[in-house]
Amino acid sequence: MTIRLGPVLNFRGCVGGAWKLSALVATDDGKPPALEFESGGAPGTIPAKAIGGFKAGRAELALWRYDFLVKQTAAAGAARYTLDGTQRTIQVPALDAAPRIAYASCNGFSSLKLMKSTKVPYALWEDLARKHAAEPFHLLLLGGDQLYTDSMWEELEALAAWAALPTNEGVKREAPASLRQQVSNFFRTLYPRRWSQPEIAEALACIPTLMMWDDHDIMDGWGSYDKALNECDVYRCIFGSAREAFARYQLQCADAETHPLALPGQKQFTLGCRIGPLAVLALDMRSERTADRVLSQESWKVVYDWLDALPSVQDGGPRHLFVMSSIPVIYPDFALLEAALGLFPGRQELEDDLKDHWSSVTHRQERLRFIHRLLGFGARSGCRVTLLSGDVHVGAVGVVRSQRAGAGEVINQLTSSGIVHPAPPGMVLFFLENVLGKAAEDDRDIRSEIVPIPGTRNHYIGARNWLALAPDGENRYWANWYTEAESHPYVKVIHPVDFNMQPAKIAPAQ
């Protein structure tokens, strides 16, 4: 028996004063390895649950999940487990305390050329591991593009042959059996190939994860193509294989299983949970995406029902809500960039990205409703709402300010991207910083804006980065962007709602 992947830890909620966790392991035969677990007592063996098994060419993989609880006490604590002779430690926060969190996105390369031109591909994973060793993280939020599937268009002969057809012909063809098998095998084996990188593997084995997918976990720009492409048989085949792999590897669920944090009443993957004074909402923005919508009305209702059920701060509700939106909600209006696409190399890729953004014309009304509902939730509950985003390969800080009903509500957005994927070319960064507008009037008395990175005059971090979110004794969260080649992080403080604060007058957008 050989372990091909894992262990990968997964956070599955808080239950009865304990953290509910699981560990995923992939082996090359039908026998699971033994996992010994110790938390406040004698070690015991955790039984393995089979959640999938398949052959991919000559390869054979079996997926196993181990479920266990880590008890919490009045102080932060630790548990230990041993798998295949290696012992590791899991850290959990004190009972009813806010967790220390690491956030990252864009864990891969969109092309072989980019990978070869990056001197130390996994340098930031090494940095995260050093920070974890010095002051442990309790939770690792991964906000999308946990791997990149772009290589399938070159690796899979049947898919390359289909892609070479004229588009109007390809969309009419059914996916042949050879293509279906190749695509299925590709997704089933890609996670062990990508996540077994030592720097990544060690972090996934020590810090419980909560993951939500984005386009590259499926294919670049998934859902934002025209209807004929989105609904053609080959694209649906790719999506089906990606969905199966996402459920198995990122959510650690077997067929017909639902993740314990999945919002009730949905057919998709949106997750939500309470962790002491913190709530986390991870939006599935890919399962239902089309050129005209991000989520269906039914799925938005599920999200808003979940938010409405959270009690107010005065009634014991969360002080902070982190909303994981893989695509930034606050980002420049790309209309000018769309008009200037001819200036940039890789025009098609840029054009696909523009259609993917919340600022795309077809998504603006949906975005505005989302902002209104988050502002309404914050005003009703007294909970500070913060958006966590990635995707764009830069770091940034965004702010939504509302003066409606004299509330003076503020929503912050922290964008961190990517932990592996390099930043855009210098020309694109120049255009972002110096040409595109930074502020917009979203509605009467509601304004959104990209603000300078704290301590600088720049609005974007044009280098690889990841984000640490550390709570303190004043109910604040300290956001630290750790950036490649920078000796110190960029820092922003997220304060809880101050009920005595008076709204500031909103200046017109520039």
matplotlib code that plots the C-alpha trace (Angstrom):
import matplotlib.pyplot as plt

x = [0.0, 1.3, -0.2, -0.6, -2.2, -2.8, -3.6, -5.6, -7.5, -11.0, -13.1, -16.6, -18.1, -18.2, -20.2, -20.7, -17.5, -15.4, -14.1, -15.4, -12.6, -11.8, -8.7, -8.6, -6.1, -5.7, -3.9, -3.0, -5.0, -8.1, -6.5, -6.6, -3.6, -4.1, -4.7, -3.9, -5.5, -5.0, -6.9, -6.8, -6.4, -5.0, -4.5, -7.1, -7.5, -9.9, -11.9, -11.6, -14.6, -14.3, -15.5, -14.4, -12.3, -11.4, -9.0, -7.4, -5.4, -2.9, -3.4, -5.7, -6.8, -8.9, -10.0, -10.5, -11.9, -11.3, -13.8, -12.9, -13.5, -11.0, -12.2, -11.9, -11.2, -10.9, -7.5, -6.3, -5.3, -3.8, -4.4, -2.0, -2.4, -0.1, -0.4, 2.1, 4.6, 4.4, 3.0, 1.4, -0.3, -3.6, -4.2, -7.7, -8.8, -10.2, -13.9, -16.0, -12.9, -12.2, -9.8, -6.5, -7.0, -4.8, -6.4, -5.1, -6.2, -4.8, -2.6, -1.1, -0.1, -2.2, 0.6, 3.8, 5.6, 4.6, 5.7, 9.1, 9.7, 9.0, 12.2, 10.8, 7.2, 6.1, 8.0, 4.9, 3.7, 7.1, 6.5, 3.0, 4.5, 7.1, 4.4, 2.3, 5.2, 5.8, 2.1, -0.3, -3.3, -6.5, -8.1, -7.0, -9.5, -8.8, -10.9, -10.7, -8.4, -7.0, -5.4, -5.3, -6.8, -5.6, -3.1, -5.9, -6.3, -2.7, -2.5, -5.7, -5.6, -9.4, -10.0, -7.3, -8.9, -12.3, -10.9, -9.4, -12.8, -14.6, -16.7, -20.0, -19.3, -17.8, -20.8, -23.0, -21.0, -21.5, -18.5, -17.2, -16.4, -12.7, -12.9, -15.2, -12.7, -9.7, -11.4, -12.6, -9.1, -7.5, -9.6, -9.4, -5.6, -4.9, -5.3, -2.8, -0.4, -0.8, -1.3, 1.5, 4.0, 5.8, 5.3, 1.6, 1.1, 2.5, 0.2, -2.8, -1.9, -1.5, -4.2, -7.9, -9.2, -12.4, -12.4, -14.6, -13.9, -13.6, -13.2, -9.7, -10.9, -13.1, -11.8, -10.7, -13.8, -16.3, -19.9, -19.1, -19.1, -22.1, -25.0, -24.0, -20.6, -21.8, -24.4, -22.5, -21.9, -18.1, -18.3, -20.9, -18.6, -15.7, -18.0, -19.3, -15.8, -14.7, -17.7, -17.1, -13.4, -14.2, -16.7, -14.2, -11.0, -12.0, -15.2, -14.3, -17.7, -18.8, -21.6, -24.9, -23.2, -23.7, -21.0, -22.0, -21.6, -23.7, -26.5, -29.8, -32.2, -29.7, -28.4, -25.0, -22.0, -22.4, -21.1, -21.8, -20.7, -20.3, -17.0, -17.4, -17.7, -17.0, -19.3, -18.0, -20.0, -18.4, -20.4, -20.5, -20.2, -19.5, -22.2, -24.9, -22.9, -23.9, -23.1, -26.3, -26.1, -23.7, -26.3, -29.9, -32.7, -33.4, -29.7, -29.7, -32.8, -31.0, -28.0, -30.2, -32.3, -29.1, -28.0, -31.4, -31.3, -28.1, -28.8, -27.8, -24.6, -26.8, -28.5, -25.2, -24.6, -21.3, -19.2, -17.6, -18.9, -16.3, -17.9, -15.8, -16.5, -13.9, -14.4, -13.9, -17.1, -15.2, -13.0, -12.6, -15.2, -13.5, -15.5, -12.5, -10.2, -12.7, -12.4, -8.6, -8.1, -6.1, -3.2, -2.6, -1.1, -3.4, -6.5, -8.8, -7.9, -8.4, -11.8, -12.9, -11.9, -13.8, -17.0, -16.4, -16.2, -19.0, -18.5, -19.5, -22.7, -24.7, -23.9, -24.2, -27.8, -27.1, -24.1, -26.0, -28.7, -26.0, -24.4, -27.8, -28.5, -25.0, -25.5, -29.0, -27.6, -24.9, -27.3, -29.8, -27.3, -24.5, -22.1, -19.1, -19.1, -15.8, -15.5, -12.5, -11.6, -8.9, -8.8, -7.2, -3.5, -3.0, -3.7, -6.1, -8.3, -11.9, -14.5, -18.3, -19.7, -23.4, -25.1, -28.6, -31.0, -28.2, -26.5, -23.0, -22.4, -19.0, -18.1, -14.4, -13.0, -9.6, -8.3, -5.3, -4.0, -2.1, -0.1, 1.4, 0.2, 2.4, 1.1, -0.1, 2.4, 3.7, 1.5, -1.7, -0.6, 0.2, -3.3, -4.9, -3.0, -2.9, -5.8, -8.8, -11.0, -10.9, -14.3, -17.9, -21.4, -23.2, -26.5, -27.9, -25.7, -23.8, -20.2, -17.5, -13.8, -10.4, -8.3, -4.5, -2.7, -2.1, 1.2, 1.6, 0.3, -0.4, -3.8, -2.5, 0.0, 1.6, 3.4, 2.4, 0.8, -1.3, -3.3, -3.2, -6.3, -5.5, -8.1, -7.2, -8.7, -10.7, -12.8, -10.7, -9.2, -5.7, -5.3, -1.6, -0.7, 2.6, 4.1, 6.9, 10.2, 8.8, 10.3, 7.2, 3.5, 1.0, -1.5, -5.1, -7.3, -10.9, -12.8, -16.1, -19.1, -19.0, -22.7, -21.7, -20.0, -21.7, -21.8, -19.3, -20.4, -19.6, -17.6, -18.5, -16.7, -13.7]
y = [0.0, 3.4, 6.7, 8.9, 11.9, 13.0, 13.4, 16.5, 17.9, 19.3, 21.4, 20.2, 22.4, 22.9, 20.3, 20.1, 21.9, 20.2, 20.7, 18.2, 17.3, 14.8, 13.6, 12.5, 9.9, 8.4, 5.0, 2.9, -0.2, -1.2, -1.1, 2.0, 2.9, 3.1, 6.5, 6.8, 9.9, 11.4, 14.3, 14.6, 10.9, 7.6, 7.3, 5.3, 4.1, 6.0, 3.9, 4.7, 5.3, 4.6, 7.6, 6.6, 4.2, 4.1, 3.1, 5.7, 3.9, 1.8, 3.8, 2.6, 5.0, 4.5, 7.5, 7.2, 9.6, 9.5, 11.4, 12.6, 15.3, 17.6, 18.7, 22.4, 23.8, 27.2, 27.6, 27.0, 23.3, 20.7, 17.1, 14.7, 12.0, 9.5, 8.2, 6.0, 6.5, 10.4, 12.3, 15.7, 18.2, 20.0, 23.3, 24.4, 27.7, 28.0, 27.2, 30.1, 31.9, 33.3, 31.2, 32.3, 31.9, 31.7, 32.6, 31.8, 31.4, 30.6, 27.6, 26.8, 27.9, 28.6, 27.6, 25.6, 28.7, 30.5, 27.6, 27.4, 31.1, 31.1, 30.5, 29.1, 28.0, 27.2, 29.8, 31.2, 27.8, 27.6, 31.0, 30.0, 26.9, 29.1, 31.4, 28.4, 26.9, 30.2, 30.9, 28.2, 28.8, 27.0, 27.2, 27.4, 29.0, 28.3, 30.6, 29.1, 27.7, 25.1, 23.7, 24.6, 22.3, 24.2, 21.5, 19.2, 20.9, 19.8, 16.5, 14.9, 13.9, 13.5, 16.9, 18.6, 17.1, 18.4, 21.8, 22.0, 21.8, 25.0, 26.1, 25.9, 22.3, 21.3, 22.4, 20.1, 16.9, 14.5, 13.7, 10.3, 7.6, 8.1, 11.8, 11.1, 8.5, 10.8, 13.7, 11.6, 10.1, 13.5, 15.0, 12.0, 11.9, 15.7, 16.3, 13.7, 15.1, 18.7, 18.5, 16.0, 18.8, 18.7, 22.3, 22.1, 18.6, 19.5, 22.5, 20.5, 17.8, 20.2, 22.9, 22.1, 23.4, 25.0, 25.2, 26.6, 26.2, 28.7, 28.5, 26.9, 24.0, 23.3, 25.2, 28.8, 31.1, 28.3, 29.4, 32.8, 31.5, 31.8, 29.4, 27.1, 26.4, 26.2, 23.6, 21.6, 18.0, 18.3, 21.2, 19.4, 16.3, 18.5, 20.1, 16.7, 15.3, 18.5, 18.4, 14.8, 15.5, 18.7, 16.8, 14.0, 15.9, 19.4, 18.5, 14.9, 13.6, 10.3, 9.9, 11.4, 12.7, 16.4, 18.3, 19.0, 22.8, 22.8, 25.3, 23.3, 23.4, 23.8, 21.6, 23.3, 23.6, 26.8, 26.4, 28.3, 27.9, 29.5, 29.4, 31.2, 34.9, 34.4, 33.2, 32.1, 31.9, 30.3, 31.0, 28.4, 30.9, 28.2, 25.5, 27.7, 30.4, 31.5, 34.6, 36.2, 35.1, 34.0, 32.2, 31.3, 33.1, 29.8, 29.6, 33.3, 32.7, 29.8, 32.2, 35.0, 32.6, 31.4, 35.0, 36.0, 33.0, 34.3, 36.1, 39.7, 40.5, 41.6, 38.1, 36.2, 36.3, 36.6, 39.8, 39.1, 37.5, 36.5, 36.0, 34.1, 35.5, 34.0, 36.9, 40.3, 42.2, 45.5, 45.9, 48.4, 48.8, 47.1, 48.8, 50.9, 47.8, 46.0, 48.8, 48.6, 44.8, 45.1, 46.6, 43.4, 40.1, 37.1, 39.1, 36.1, 35.1, 38.7, 38.9, 35.7, 37.2, 40.4, 38.4, 36.6, 39.7, 41.1, 44.4, 42.8, 44.5, 41.2, 40.8, 44.3, 44.1, 40.8, 42.4, 45.4, 43.2, 41.2, 44.4, 45.6, 42.3, 42.3, 45.9, 45.1, 42.1, 44.2, 46.9, 44.4, 42.2, 44.6, 42.1, 43.3, 41.9, 41.3, 39.9, 37.5, 37.3, 36.0, 35.2, 38.4, 37.6, 40.8, 41.8, 44.7, 46.4, 47.4, 49.2, 49.6, 52.6, 53.2, 56.3, 55.0, 55.4, 57.2, 53.8, 54.6, 50.9, 49.7, 46.4, 45.7, 43.4, 41.7, 40.3, 37.9, 36.2, 34.2, 32.0, 30.2, 31.9, 35.0, 38.5, 39.9, 41.5, 45.0, 46.6, 45.2, 46.3, 49.8, 50.0, 48.9, 51.4, 54.4, 54.2, 52.4, 54.2, 53.2, 54.3, 53.9, 55.1, 51.8, 53.3, 56.3, 56.8, 53.6, 53.8, 51.2, 51.9, 50.3, 52.1, 52.2, 49.3, 50.4, 52.1, 52.7, 54.9, 51.9, 50.3, 46.8, 44.3, 43.3, 40.1, 36.7, 36.9, 35.2, 36.5, 35.9, 36.9, 37.1, 38.0, 40.0, 40.6, 43.7, 41.7, 42.9, 40.9, 41.9, 41.2, 40.7, 40.2, 38.3, 39.1, 37.6, 39.4, 41.7, 41.4, 42.8, 42.3, 44.9, 45.3, 46.3, 46.2, 45.0, 46.5, 45.2, 47.4, 50.5, 51.2, 54.8, 55.7, 58.4, 58.0, 60.0, 61.9, 60.1, 62.1, 61.7, 59.1, 60.3]
z = [0.0, -1.0, 0.1, -3.1, -1.3, 2.2, 4.9, 4.0, 6.9, 6.5, 8.9, 9.3, 12.1, 15.8, 17.7, 21.5, 22.5, 19.9, 16.4, 13.9, 11.5, 8.9, 7.1, 3.5, 2.3, -1.2, -1.6, -4.6, -3.4, -1.4, 2.0, 4.2, 6.4, 10.1, 11.7, 15.4, 17.1, 20.5, 22.1, 25.9, 26.5, 25.3, 21.5, 19.6, 16.0, 13.8, 11.3, 7.6, 5.5, 1.7, -0.2, -3.7, -5.7, -9.4, -12.0, -14.2, -17.0, -15.1, -11.9, -9.2, -6.4, -3.3, -1.3, 2.5, 5.1, 8.8, 11.0, 14.5, 17.1, 18.8, 22.2, 23.1, 26.5, 28.1, 26.5, 23.0, 22.6, 20.4, 19.3, 17.7, 15.1, 13.4, 9.9, 8.2, 10.9, 10.8, 13.8, 13.3, 15.5, 15.0, 16.8, 17.9, 19.5, 23.0, 23.4, 22.0, 20.9, 17.4, 15.3, 13.7, 10.0, 6.9, 3.6, 0.1, -3.5, -7.0, -6.0, -9.4, -12.9, -15.9, -18.2, -18.3, -19.4, -16.2, -14.0, -15.7, -15.3, -11.6, -9.7, -6.4, -7.3, -3.7, -1.8, -0.2, 1.1, 2.8, 4.3, 5.5, 7.1, 9.0, 10.3, 11.3, 13.3, 15.1, 15.9, 14.7, 12.5, 13.4, 10.0, 6.4, 4.0, 0.4, -1.8, -5.2, -7.9, -5.5, -8.6, -12.3, -14.9, -17.9, -19.0, -19.9, -23.3, -24.1, -22.2, -23.4, -27.1, -27.5, -25.9, -28.1, -31.2, -30.2, -29.5, -33.0, -34.5, -35.6, -32.6, -34.3, -35.2, -31.8, -29.8, -31.7, -31.2, -28.4, -26.2, -27.4, -24.9, -25.3, -24.4, -21.4, -20.0, -20.5, -18.8, -15.9, -15.4, -15.6, -12.8, -10.6, -10.7, -10.9, -7.1, -6.1, -8.7, -7.6, -3.8, -3.2, -3.6, -0.2, 0.7, 0.0, 1.4, 4.8, 5.3, 4.3, 6.8, 9.7, 9.3, 8.8, 5.6, 4.3, 0.5, -2.2, -5.9, -8.7, -12.4, -12.7, -10.5, -13.5, -16.5, -17.1, -17.2, -16.4, -16.8, -18.4, -22.0, -24.3, -23.9, -26.7, -25.3, -21.6, -22.5, -25.1, -24.3, -24.0, -21.6, -19.5, -19.4, -18.1, -15.5, -14.3, -13.8, -12.1, -9.8, -8.8, -8.0, -6.1, -3.9, -3.3, -2.7, -1.5, 0.5, 1.2, 0.4, -1.1, -3.7, -2.5, 0.7, 1.8, 3.6, 7.2, 6.6, 3.4, 3.6, 3.8, 0.9, -1.9, -4.7, -4.9, -2.5, -0.6, 3.0, 6.2, 9.8, 13.2, 15.1, 18.4, 17.6, 13.9, 11.1, 7.7, 4.5, 1.4, -1.7, -4.6, -7.5, -10.2, -10.1, -11.5, -13.3, -16.7, -18.7, -17.1, -13.5, -10.7, -8.5, -9.2, -7.3, -5.4, -4.2, -3.2, -1.1, 0.7, 1.4, 2.7, 4.8, 6.4, 7.1, 8.5, 10.9, 12.5, 15.8, 16.4, 18.4, 21.3, 21.2, 21.1, 17.4, 15.7, 15.8, 12.4, 9.2, 6.6, 3.2, 0.7, -2.8, -5.1, -7.6, -5.9, -5.4, -5.3, -8.3, -11.2, -13.9, -16.8, -19.5, -20.4, -20.4, -22.6, -25.1, -24.9, -25.1, -28.3, -26.3, -24.3, -25.2, -24.4, -25.4, -25.4, -21.8, -20.6, -22.4, -20.7, -17.3, -17.9, -18.5, -15.3, -13.1, -10.9, -12.7, -16.0, -17.3, -17.0, -13.3, -12.0, -10.8, -9.0, -7.4, -6.2, -4.6, -2.9, -1.5, -0.3, 1.5, 3.2, 4.3, 5.6, 7.5, 9.1, 10.1, 11.6, 13.4, 14.4, 12.8, 10.9, 7.3, 5.5, 2.0, 1.3, -2.4, -4.7, -8.5, -9.8, -9.0, -7.0, -3.4, -2.7, -0.1, -1.0, 0.9, 0.5, 2.4, 2.9, 4.5, 4.0, 6.9, 8.8, 9.3, 8.1, 7.4, 6.1, 4.4, 3.9, 1.2, 1.5, -1.7, -1.7, -4.8, -5.6, -3.3, -6.3, -9.5, -10.5, -10.7, -14.1, -16.5, -15.7, -18.4, -16.8, -13.3, -14.7, -16.3, -13.0, -10.9, -13.2, -15.7, -14.3, -11.7, -8.1, -6.9, -8.1, -7.0, -6.8, -5.7, -3.9, -0.8, -1.5, -2.7, -3.4, -3.7, -4.0, -1.3, -1.0, 0.5, 4.2, 4.5, 0.8, -2.1, -4.2, -4.6, -5.6, -4.4, -7.6, -6.3, -5.0, -1.5, 1.1, 4.0, 7.8, 9.9, 13.6, 16.2, 19.3, 22.7, 21.5, 19.0, 16.1, 13.3, 12.1, 8.3, 7.3, 3.6, 3.4, 0.1, -1.9, -1.5, 1.3, 4.8, 6.6, 5.9, 4.8, 7.7, 8.0, 11.1, 10.8, 13.8, 15.2, 14.7, 17.0, 17.8, 18.9, 15.7, 13.6, 9.8, 7.8, 4.8, 1.6, -1.0, -4.7, -6.6, -8.6]

ax = plt.figure().add_subplot(projection="3d")
ax.plot(x, y, z, "-o")
ax.set_aspect("equal")
plt.show()
